[in-house]
Amino acid sequence: MIREDINRLKIVLVEKKKTNKWLAEQLGKDPATVSKWCTNLVQPDLNTLRQIAELLDVDIKDLIWSTK
């Protein structure tokens, strides 16, 4: 099974000089959950993705890979 990288969360965190731990604390999530999002093992739901975009001050579209 080929795993597709759907989100760009890891890249955006680096660009914004933020850590997985910081994001987990802001969202009240387990750091292991955020790590799974960053490695594309699982995906955050849309509401959480919106919260992440707000925290990182980016458009939600910047958090996902474009299909075009």
PDB file of N, CA, C and O in Angstrom, chain B, residues numbered from 101:
ATOM      1  N   MET B 101       0.849  -1.189   0.000  1.00  0.00           N
ATOM      2  CA  MET B 101       0.000   0.000   0.000  1.00  0.00           C
ATOM      3  C   MET B 101       0.891   1.248   0.000  1.00  0.00           C
ATOM      4  O   MET B 101       1.805   1.362   0.816  1.00  0.00           O
ATOM      5  N   ILE B 102       0.628   2.147  -0.887  1.00  0.00           N
ATOM      6  CA  ILE B 102       1.386   3.389  -0.981  1.00  0.00           C
ATOM      7  C   ILE B 102       0.666   4.455  -0.171  1.00  0.00           C
ATOM      8  O   ILE B 102      -0.521   4.714  -0.370  1.00  0.00           O
ATOM      9  N   ARG B 103       1.399   5.062   0.738  1.00  0.00           N
ATOM     10  CA  ARG B 103       0.815   6.125   1.551  1.00  0.00           C
ATOM     11  C   ARG B 103       1.023   7.456   0.842  1.00  0.00           C
ATOM     12  O   ARG B 103       2.143   7.804   0.468  1.00  0.00           O
ATOM     13  N   GLU B 104      -0.044   8.181   0.664  1.00  0.00           N
ATOM     14  CA  GLU B 104       0.055   9.503   0.043  1.00  0.00           C
ATOM     15  C   GLU B 104       0.227  10.569   1.109  1.00  0.00           C
ATOM     16  O   GLU B 104      -0.430  10.540   2.150  1.00  0.00           O
ATOM     17  N   ASP B 105       1.109  11.499   0.838  1.00  0.00           N
ATOM     18  CA  ASP B 105       1.221  12.658   1.704  1.00  0.00           C
ATOM     19  C   ASP B 105       0.107  13.623   1.331  1.00  0.00           C
ATOM     20  O   ASP B 105       0.114  14.211   0.249  1.00  0.00           O
ATOM     21  N   ILE B 106      -0.844  13.777   2.234  1.00  0.00           N
ATOM     22  CA  ILE B 106      -2.008  14.620   1.957  1.00  0.00           C
ATOM     23  C   ILE B 106      -1.809  16.023   2.528  1.00  0.00           C
ATOM     24  O   ILE B 106      -2.151  17.020   1.891  1.00  0.00           O
ATOM     25  N   ASN B 107      -1.248  16.086   3.742  1.00  0.00           N
ATOM     26  CA  ASN B 107      -1.091  17.412   4.330  1.00  0.00           C
ATOM     27  C   ASN B 107       0.364  17.873   4.307  1.00  0.00           C
ATOM     28  O   ASN B 107       1.291  17.071   4.193  1.00  0.00           O
ATOM     29  N   ARG B 108       0.533  19.176   4.417  1.00  0.00           N
ATOM     30  CA  ARG B 108       1.852  19.822   4.413  1.00  0.00           C
ATOM     31  C   ARG B 108       2.196  20.355   5.797  1.00  0.00           C
ATOM     32  O   ARG B 108       3.022  21.258   5.932  1.00  0.00           O
ATOM     33  N   LEU B 109       1.567  19.801   6.818  1.00  0.00           N
ATOM     34  CA  LEU B 109       1.702  20.339   8.162  1.00  0.00           C
ATOM     35  C   LEU B 109       3.151  20.431   8.629  1.00  0.00           C
ATOM     36  O   LEU B 109       3.562  21.454   9.177  1.00  0.00           O
ATOM     37  N   LYS B 110       3.916  19.383   8.418  1.00  0.00           N
ATOM     38  CA  LYS B 110       5.312  19.384   8.853  1.00  0.00           C
ATOM     39  C   LYS B 110       6.098  20.536   8.210  1.00  0.00           C
ATOM     40  O   LYS B 110       6.887  21.205   8.877  1.00  0.00           O
ATOM     41  N   ILE B 111       5.879  20.754   6.935  1.00  0.00           N
ATOM     42  CA  ILE B 111       6.579  21.806   6.191  1.00  0.00           C
ATOM     43  C   ILE B 111       6.178  23.186   6.712  1.00  0.00           C
ATOM     44  O   ILE B 111       7.031  24.048   6.923  1.00  0.00           O
ATOM     45  N   VAL B 112       4.881  23.388   6.916  1.00  0.00           N
ATOM     46  CA  VAL B 112       4.398  24.691   7.378  1.00  0.00           C
ATOM     47  C   VAL B 112       4.891  24.976   8.800  1.00  0.00           C
ATOM     48  O   VAL B 112       5.231  26.116   9.115  1.00  0.00           O
ATOM     49  N   LEU B 113       4.934  23.959   9.655  1.00  0.00           N
ATOM     50  CA  LEU B 113       5.468  24.161  11.004  1.00  0.00           C
ATOM     51  C   LEU B 113       6.920  24.628  10.944  1.00  0.00           C
ATOM     52  O   LEU B 113       7.314  25.532  11.680  1.00  0.00           O
ATOM     53  N   VAL B 114       7.713  24.016  10.072  1.00  0.00           N
ATOM     54  CA  VAL B 114       9.118  24.417   9.925  1.00  0.00           C
ATOM     55  C   VAL B 114       9.199  25.858   9.425  1.00  0.00           C
ATOM     56  O   VAL B 114       9.977  26.660   9.942  1.00  0.00           O
ATOM     57  N   GLU B 115       8.392  26.177   8.420  1.00  0.00           N
ATOM     58  CA  GLU B 115       8.386  27.539   7.868  1.00  0.00           C
ATOM     59  C   GLU B 115       8.037  28.582   8.930  1.00  0.00           C
ATOM     60  O   GLU B 115       8.573  29.690   8.932  1.00  0.00           O
ATOM     61  N   LYS B 116       7.128  28.206   9.833  1.00  0.00           N
ATOM     62  CA  LYS B 116       6.676  29.135  10.878  1.00  0.00           C
ATOM     63  C   LYS B 116       7.523  29.023  12.149  1.00  0.00           C
ATOM     64  O   LYS B 116       7.251  29.693  13.145  1.00  0.00           O
ATOM     65  N   LYS B 117       8.558  28.168  12.102  1.00  0.00           N
ATOM     66  CA  LYS B 117       9.456  27.969  13.252  1.00  0.00           C
ATOM     67  C   LYS B 117       8.697  27.527  14.504  1.00  0.00           C
ATOM     68  O   LYS B 117       8.952  28.000  15.612  1.00  0.00           O
ATOM     69  N   LYS B 118       7.759  26.607  14.292  1.00  0.00           N
ATOM     70  CA  LYS B 118       6.969  26.041  15.394  1.00  0.00           C
ATOM     71  C   LYS B 118       7.227  24.544  15.462  1.00  0.00           C
ATOM     72  O   LYS B 118       7.653  23.931  14.483  1.00  0.00           O
ATOM     73  N   THR B 119       6.965  23.963  16.626  1.00  0.00           N
ATOM     74  CA  THR B 119       7.193  22.531  16.821  1.00  0.00           C
ATOM     75  C   THR B 119       5.882  21.763  16.931  1.00  0.00           C
ATOM     76  O   THR B 119       4.817  22.340  17.149  1.00  0.00           O
ATOM     77  N   ASN B 120       5.989  20.449  16.774  1.00  0.00           N
ATOM     78  CA  ASN B 120       4.825  19.578  16.982  1.00  0.00           C
ATOM     79  C   ASN B 120       4.296  19.769  18.401  1.00  0.00           C
ATOM     80  O   ASN B 120       3.088  19.839  18.625  1.00  0.00           O
ATOM     81  N   LYS B 121       5.228  19.853  19.357  1.00  0.00           N
ATOM     82  CA  LYS B 121       4.841  19.995  20.761  1.00  0.00           C
ATOM     83  C   LYS B 121       4.056  21.285  20.975  1.00  0.00           C
ATOM     84  O   LYS B 121       3.042  21.286  21.673  1.00  0.00           O
ATOM     85  N   TRP B 122       4.515  22.372  20.385  1.00  0.00           N
ATOM     86  CA  TRP B 122       3.812  23.645  20.494  1.00  0.00           C
ATOM     87  C   TRP B 122       2.388  23.516  19.963  1.00  0.00           C
ATOM     88  O   TRP B 122       1.433  23.957  20.603  1.00  0.00           O
ATOM     89  N   LEU B 123       2.259  22.905  18.781  1.00  0.00           N
ATOM     90  CA  LEU B 123       0.939  22.758  18.165  1.00  0.00           C
ATOM     91  C   LEU B 123       0.032  21.885  19.030  1.00  0.00           C
ATOM     92  O   LEU B 123      -1.144  22.197  19.215  1.00  0.00           O
ATOM     93  N   ALA B 124       0.577  20.802  19.554  1.00  0.00           N
ATOM     94  CA  ALA B 124      -0.204  19.922  20.420  1.00  0.00           C
ATOM     95  C   ALA B 124      -0.723  20.680  21.644  1.00  0.00           C
ATOM     96  O   ALA B 124      -1.879  20.521  22.036  1.00  0.00           O
ATOM     97  N   GLU B 125       0.142  21.506  22.243  1.00  0.00           N
ATOM     98  CA  GLU B 125      -0.261  22.289  23.410  1.00  0.00           C
ATOM     99  C   GLU B 125      -1.359  23.295  23.053  1.00  0.00           C
ATOM    100  O   GLU B 125      -2.311  23.471  23.813  1.00  0.00           O
ATOM    101  N   GLN B 126      -1.228  23.945  21.910  1.00  0.00           N
ATOM    102  CA  GLN B 126      -2.224  24.937  21.488  1.00  0.00           C
ATOM    103  C   GLN B 126      -3.589  24.306  21.252  1.00  0.00           C
ATOM    104  O   GLN B 126      -4.624  24.909  21.537  1.00  0.00           O
ATOM    105  N   LEU B 127      -3.577  23.076  20.724  1.00  0.00           N
ATOM    106  CA  LEU B 127      -4.829  22.399  20.377  1.00  0.00           C
ATOM    107  C   LEU B 127      -5.364  21.522  21.495  1.00  0.00           C
ATOM    108  O   LEU B 127      -6.489  21.030  21.411  1.00  0.00           O
ATOM    109  N   GLY B 128      -4.564  21.316  22.554  1.00  0.00           N
ATOM    110  CA  GLY B 128      -4.977  20.405  23.622  1.00  0.00           C
ATOM    111  C   GLY B 128      -4.984  18.958  23.156  1.00  0.00           C
ATOM    112  O   GLY B 128      -5.805  18.155  23.598  1.00  0.00           O
ATOM    113  N   LYS B 129      -4.051  18.631  22.250  1.00  0.00           N
ATOM    114  CA  LYS B 129      -3.962  17.277  21.691  1.00  0.00           C
ATOM    115  C   LYS B 129      -2.709  16.586  22.211  1.00  0.00           C
ATOM    116  O   LYS B 129      -1.778  17.239  22.683  1.00  0.00           O
ATOM    117  N   ASP B 130      -2.693  15.271  22.122  1.00  0.00           N
ATOM    118  CA  ASP B 130      -1.515  14.494  22.474  1.00  0.00           C
ATOM    119  C   ASP B 130      -0.434  14.748  21.424  1.00  0.00           C
ATOM    120  O   ASP B 130      -0.733  14.732  20.229  1.00  0.00           O
ATOM    121  N   PRO B 131       0.816  14.982  21.837  1.00  0.00           N
ATOM    122  CA  PRO B 131       1.890  15.191  20.861  1.00  0.00           C
ATOM    123  C   PRO B 131       2.028  14.037  19.865  1.00  0.00           C
ATOM    124  O   PRO B 131       2.436  14.252  18.724  1.00  0.00           O
ATOM    125  N   ALA B 132       1.693  12.827  20.285  1.00  0.00           N
ATOM    126  CA  ALA B 132       1.769  11.677  19.372  1.00  0.00           C
ATOM    127  C   ALA B 132       0.761  11.825  18.230  1.00  0.00           C
ATOM    128  O   ALA B 132       1.029  11.414  17.101  1.00  0.00           O
ATOM    129  N   THR B 133      -0.387  12.411  18.528  1.00  0.00           N
ATOM    130  CA  THR B 133      -1.406  12.641  17.492  1.00  0.00           C
ATOM    131  C   THR B 133      -0.878  13.620  16.456  1.00  0.00           C
ATOM    132  O   THR B 133      -0.999  13.387  15.253  1.00  0.00           O
ATOM    133  N   VAL B 134      -0.292  14.719  16.925  1.00  0.00           N
ATOM    134  CA  VAL B 134       0.254  15.721  16.015  1.00  0.00           C
ATOM    135  C   VAL B 134       1.382  15.114  15.191  1.00  0.00           C
ATOM    136  O   VAL B 134       1.511  15.412  14.003  1.00  0.00           O
ATOM    137  N   SER B 135       2.188  14.277  15.799  1.00  0.00           N
ATOM    138  CA  SER B 135       3.269  13.606  15.079  1.00  0.00           C
ATOM    139  C   SER B 135       2.714  12.743  13.948  1.00  0.00           C
ATOM    140  O   SER B 135       3.280  12.709  12.856  1.00  0.00           O
ATOM    141  N   LYS B 136       1.615  12.050  14.206  1.00  0.00           N
ATOM    142  CA  LYS B 136       0.984  11.223  13.169  1.00  0.00           C
ATOM    143  C   LYS B 136       0.463  12.086  12.020  1.00  0.00           C
ATOM    144  O   LYS B 136       0.532  11.685  10.858  1.00  0.00           O
ATOM    145  N   TRP B 137      -0.058  13.271  12.348  1.00  0.00           N
ATOM    146  CA  TRP B 137      -0.499  14.184  11.291  1.00  0.00           C
ATOM    147  C   TRP B 137       0.692  14.617  10.447  1.00  0.00           C
ATOM    148  O   TRP B 137       0.617  14.653   9.219  1.00  0.00           O
ATOM    149  N   CYS B 138       1.802  14.948  11.128  1.00  0.00           N
ATOM    150  CA  CYS B 138       2.991  15.455  10.424  1.00  0.00           C
ATOM    151  C   CYS B 138       3.637  14.409   9.523  1.00  0.00           C
ATOM    152  O   CYS B 138       4.273  14.746   8.525  1.00  0.00           O
ATOM    153  N   THR B 139       3.472  13.152   9.879  1.00  0.00           N
ATOM    154  CA  THR B 139       4.041  12.080   9.054  1.00  0.00           C
ATOM    155  C   THR B 139       3.002  11.485   8.113  1.00  0.00           C
ATOM    156  O   THR B 139       3.270  10.503   7.421  1.00  0.00           O
ATOM    157  N   ASN B 140       1.815  12.083   8.092  1.00  0.00           N
ATOM    158  CA  ASN B 140       0.725  11.649   7.215  1.00  0.00           C
ATOM    159  C   ASN B 140       0.245  10.229   7.476  1.00  0.00           C
ATOM    160  O   ASN B 140      -0.279   9.572   6.577  1.00  0.00           O
ATOM    161  N   LEU B 141       0.424   9.750   8.718  1.00  0.00           N
ATOM    162  CA  LEU B 141      -0.133   8.444   9.069  1.00  0.00           C
ATOM    163  C   LEU B 141      -1.642   8.547   9.222  1.00  0.00           C
ATOM    164  O   LEU B 141      -2.380   7.636   8.847  1.00  0.00           O
ATOM    165  N   VAL B 142      -2.090   9.667   9.779  1.00  0.00           N
ATOM    166  CA  VAL B 142      -3.524   9.980   9.882  1.00  0.00           C
ATOM    167  C   VAL B 142      -3.683  11.457   9.545  1.00  0.00           C
ATOM    168  O   VAL B 142      -2.706  12.205   9.507  1.00  0.00           O
ATOM    169  N   GLN B 143      -4.916  11.867   9.303  1.00  0.00           N
ATOM    170  CA  GLN B 143      -5.190  13.259   8.932  1.00  0.00           C
ATOM    171  C   GLN B 143      -6.077  13.909   9.979  1.00  0.00           C
ATOM    172  O   GLN B 143      -6.983  13.268  10.511  1.00  0.00           O
ATOM    173  N   PRO B 144      -5.820  15.185  10.281  1.00  0.00           N
ATOM    174  CA  PRO B 144      -6.735  15.895  11.180  1.00  0.00           C
ATOM    175  C   PRO B 144      -8.073  16.134  10.480  1.00  0.00           C
ATOM    176  O   PRO B 144      -8.136  16.228   9.254  1.00  0.00           O
ATOM    177  N   ASP B 145      -9.140  16.229  11.275  1.00  0.00           N
ATOM    178  CA  ASP B 145     -10.433  16.527  10.662  1.00  0.00           C
ATOM    179  C   ASP B 145     -10.444  17.983  10.190  1.00  0.00           C
ATOM    180  O   ASP B 145      -9.552  18.757  10.539  1.00  0.00           O
ATOM    181  N   LEU B 146     -11.432  18.345   9.414  1.00  0.00           N
ATOM    182  CA  LEU B 146     -11.473  19.678   8.818  1.00  0.00           C
ATOM    183  C   LEU B 146     -11.553  20.790   9.851  1.00  0.00           C
ATOM    184  O   LEU B 146     -10.947  21.846   9.671  1.00  0.00           O
ATOM    185  N   ASN B 147     -12.291  20.567  10.926  1.00  0.00           N
ATOM    186  CA  ASN B 147     -12.389  21.584  11.967  1.00  0.00           C
ATOM    187  C   ASN B 147     -11.018  21.817  12.605  1.00  0.00           C
ATOM    188  O   ASN B 147     -10.630  22.960  12.851  1.00  0.00           O
ATOM    189  N   THR B 148     -10.291  20.737  12.871  1.00  0.00           N
ATOM    190  CA  THR B 148      -8.952  20.853  13.453  1.00  0.00           C
ATOM    191  C   THR B 148      -8.007  21.515  12.463  1.00  0.00           C
ATOM    192  O   THR B 148      -7.173  22.331  12.855  1.00  0.00           O
ATOM    193  N   LEU B 149      -8.127  21.175  11.194  1.00  0.00           N
ATOM    194  CA  LEU B 149      -7.290  21.790  10.167  1.00  0.00           C
ATOM    195  C   LEU B 149      -7.515  23.304  10.119  1.00  0.00           C
ATOM    196  O   LEU B 149      -6.574  24.076   9.930  1.00  0.00           O
ATOM    197  N   ARG B 150      -8.767  23.714  10.292  1.00  0.00           N
ATOM    198  CA  ARG B 150      -9.089  25.136  10.331  1.00  0.00           C
ATOM    199  C   ARG B 150      -8.427  25.807  11.534  1.00  0.00           C
ATOM    200  O   ARG B 150      -7.884  26.905  11.422  1.00  0.00           O
ATOM    201  N   GLN B 151      -8.479  25.136  12.685  1.00  0.00           N
ATOM    202  CA  GLN B 151      -7.836  25.674  13.887  1.00  0.00           C
ATOM    203  C   GLN B 151      -6.322  25.801  13.690  1.00  0.00           C
ATOM    204  O   GLN B 151      -5.719  26.794  14.098  1.00  0.00           O
ATOM    205  N   ILE B 152      -5.722  24.803  13.068  1.00  0.00           N
ATOM    206  CA  ILE B 152      -4.285  24.824  12.805  1.00  0.00           C
ATOM    207  C   ILE B 152      -3.939  26.000  11.901  1.00  0.00           C
ATOM    208  O   ILE B 152      -2.967  26.715  12.148  1.00  0.00           O
ATOM    209  N   ALA B 153      -4.733  26.198  10.858  1.00  0.00           N
ATOM    210  CA  ALA B 153      -4.492  27.311   9.934  1.00  0.00           C
ATOM    211  C   ALA B 153      -4.546  28.644  10.680  1.00  0.00           C
ATOM    212  O   ALA B 153      -3.722  29.526  10.442  1.00  0.00           O
ATOM    213  N   GLU B 154      -5.512  28.786  11.577  1.00  0.00           N
ATOM    214  CA  GLU B 154      -5.624  30.023  12.351  1.00  0.00           C
ATOM    215  C   GLU B 154      -4.408  30.208  13.260  1.00  0.00           C
ATOM    216  O   GLU B 154      -3.853  31.303  13.342  1.00  0.00           O
ATOM    217  N   LEU B 155      -3.997  29.141  13.939  1.00  0.00           N
ATOM    218  CA  LEU B 155      -2.846  29.227  14.845  1.00  0.00           C
ATOM    219  C   LEU B 155      -1.558  29.594  14.109  1.00  0.00           C
ATOM    220  O   LEU B 155      -0.730  30.350  14.616  1.00  0.00           O
ATOM    221  N   LEU B 156      -1.407  29.046  12.907  1.00  0.00           N
ATOM    222  CA  LEU B 156      -0.186  29.278  12.135  1.00  0.00           C
ATOM    223  C   LEU B 156      -0.303  30.491  11.210  1.00  0.00           C
ATOM    224  O   LEU B 156       0.649  30.845  10.515  1.00  0.00           O
ATOM    225  N   ASP B 157      -1.473  31.120  11.209  1.00  0.00           N
ATOM    226  CA  ASP B 157      -1.725  32.305  10.385  1.00  0.00           C
ATOM    227  C   ASP B 157      -1.451  32.029   8.907  1.00  0.00           C
ATOM    228  O   ASP B 157      -0.733  32.768   8.232  1.00  0.00           O
ATOM    229  N   VAL B 158      -2.051  30.942   8.434  1.00  0.00           N
ATOM    230  CA  VAL B 158      -1.952  30.578   7.017  1.00  0.00           C
ATOM    231  C   VAL B 158      -3.348  30.247   6.502  1.00  0.00           C
ATOM    232  O   VAL B 158      -4.263  29.984   7.282  1.00  0.00           O
ATOM    233  N   ASP B 159      -3.497  30.264   5.196  1.00  0.00           N
ATOM    234  CA  ASP B 159      -4.740  29.827   4.571  1.00  0.00           C
ATOM    235  C   ASP B 159      -4.820  28.310   4.723  1.00  0.00           C
ATOM    236  O   ASP B 159      -3.804  27.624   4.614  1.00  0.00           O
ATOM    237  N   ILE B 160      -6.000  27.789   4.969  1.00  0.00           N
ATOM    238  CA  ILE B 160      -6.160  26.344   5.146  1.00  0.00           C
ATOM    239  C   ILE B 160      -5.613  25.578   3.925  1.00  0.00           C
ATOM    240  O   ILE B 160      -5.127  24.453   4.048  1.00  0.00           O
ATOM    241  N   LYS B 161      -5.703  26.212   2.754  1.00  0.00           N
ATOM    242  CA  LYS B 161      -5.195  25.571   1.533  1.00  0.00           C
ATOM    243  C   LYS B 161      -3.682  25.346   1.582  1.00  0.00           C
ATOM    244  O   LYS B 161      -3.160  24.457   0.910  1.00  0.00           O
ATOM    245  N   ASP B 162      -2.980  26.162   2.385  1.00  0.00           N
ATOM    246  CA  ASP B 162      -1.527  25.998   2.508  1.00  0.00           C
ATOM    247  C   ASP B 162      -1.158  24.743   3.301  1.00  0.00           C
ATOM    248  O   ASP B 162      -0.006  24.311   3.287  1.00  0.00           O
ATOM    249  N   LEU B 163      -2.138  24.165   3.988  1.00  0.00           N
ATOM    250  CA  LEU B 163      -1.869  22.984   4.811  1.00  0.00           C
ATOM    251  C   LEU B 163      -2.081  21.659   4.082  1.00  0.00           C
ATOM    252  O   LEU B 163      -1.757  20.589   4.598  1.00  0.00           O
ATOM    253  N   ILE B 164      -2.629  21.754   2.874  1.00  0.00           N
ATOM    254  CA  ILE B 164      -2.851  20.515   2.119  1.00  0.00           C
ATOM    255  C   ILE B 164      -2.182  20.613   0.750  1.00  0.00           C
ATOM    256  O   ILE B 164      -2.039  21.699   0.189  1.00  0.00           O
ATOM    257  N   TRP B 165      -1.781  19.473   0.233  1.00  0.00           N
ATOM    258  CA  TRP B 165      -1.166  19.431  -1.089  1.00  0.00           C
ATOM    259  C   TRP B 165      -2.216  19.733  -2.145  1.00  0.00           C
ATOM    260  O   TRP B 165      -3.334  19.221  -2.077  1.00  0.00           O
ATOM    261  N   SER B 166      -1.871  20.543  -3.100  1.00  0.00           N
ATOM    262  CA  SER B 166      -2.780  20.867  -4.192  1.00  0.00           C
ATOM    263  C   SER B 166      -2.976  19.654  -5.098  1.00  0.00           C
ATOM    264  O   SER B 166      -2.053  18.868  -5.308  1.00  0.00           O
ATOM    265  N   THR B 167      -4.169  19.515  -5.622  1.00  0.00           N
ATOM    266  CA  THR B 167      -4.446  18.426  -6.555  1.00  0.00           C
ATOM    267  C   THR B 167      -4.365  18.915  -7.996  1.00  0.00           C
ATOM    268  O   THR B 167      -4.626  18.155  -8.928  1.00  0.00           O
ATOM    269  N   LYS B 168      -4.009  20.164  -8.176  1.00  0.00           N
ATOM    270  CA  LYS B 168      -3.918  20.716  -9.537  1.00  0.00           C
ATOM    271  C   LYS B 168      -2.492  21.059  -9.875  1.00  0.00           C
ATOM    272  O   LYS B 168      -2.215  21.535 -10.976  1.00  0.00           O
TER     273      LYS B 168
END
